[in-house]
Amino acid sequence: MGRVYYRVERASAVRELFLLDGNAEEAGWQDRALCAQTDPEAFFPEKGGSTREAKKVCLTCEVRDDCLPFRLESVLRFLESHA
């Protein structure tokens, strides 16, 4: 049961990273982000699993340059709130 809960929590974290802020113009790239259209489980494989699929998604995404600063900021906020 704990393992299922953990996977659901991780999937929710990915969705949370891409919620639109108040500034919709600046965040318009999020609608085109491939990760928002991909199963969140690809980004959180089972222990020992491959992240190859997630890396392919990011490498082929057209909004990668727009995404990076946002991702880093979001990850830091997530880590701070769960510390």
C-alpha positions in Angstrom: 0.0 0.0 0.0 2.8 2.4 0.8 4.4 1.9 -2.6 1.2 2.8 -4.4 0.7 5.9 -2.3 4.3 7.0 -3.0 3.8 6.6 -6.8 0.6 8.6 -6.7 2.3 11.3 -4.7 5.2 11.5 -7.2 2.8 11.7 -10.1 0.9 14.5 -8.4 4.3 16.3 -7.9 4.9 16.3 -11.7 1.5 17.7 -12.4 2.0 20.3 -9.7 5.2 21.5 -11.4 3.3 22.5 -14.5 0.3 24.3 -13.1 -0.1 27.8 -14.6 0.8 30.8 -12.5 -1.1 34.1 -12.5 1.0 35.3 -15.5 -0.6 33.2 -18.3 1.3 35.0 -21.1 4.7 34.0 -19.6 3.5 30.4 -18.9 2.0 29.8 -22.4 4.8 27.4 -23.2 3.4 25.0 -20.6 0.5 24.1 -23.0 3.0 22.9 -25.5 5.3 21.0 -23.1 5.5 17.3 -24.0 5.8 16.2 -20.4 2.4 17.6 -19.7 1.1 15.2 -22.3 3.1 12.2 -21.1 2.3 9.7 -18.4 3.9 11.1 -15.2 5.1 7.5 -14.4 7.7 7.9 -17.1 9.4 10.5 -14.9 9.3 8.3 -11.8 10.2 4.7 -12.7 10.3 1.9 -10.2 13.5 1.6 -8.2 16.2 0.5 -10.6 14.0 1.3 -13.6 15.1 3.3 -16.6 14.5 7.1 -17.1 15.2 6.7 -20.8 11.6 7.5 -21.8 11.6 10.7 -19.7 14.9 11.9 -21.1 13.6 11.3 -24.7 10.5 13.4 -23.9 12.7 16.3 -22.6 15.3 16.1 -25.4 12.6 16.3 -28.1 10.5 19.0 -26.5 10.2 22.3 -28.3 9.9 24.4 -25.1 12.9 22.9 -23.3 14.7 26.3 -23.0 11.7 28.0 -21.6 11.1 25.1 -19.2 14.5 24.7 -17.5 14.4 27.8 -15.3 10.8 27.1 -14.3 11.6 23.4 -13.5 14.6 24.3 -11.3 12.5 26.9 -9.4 9.6 24.5 -9.0 11.8 21.6 -7.8 13.4 23.9 -5.2 10.0 25.0 -3.9 8.9 21.4 -3.7 12.0 20.3 -1.8 11.7 23.3 0.6 8.0 22.5 1.3 8.7 18.8 1.9 11.9 19.3 4.0 
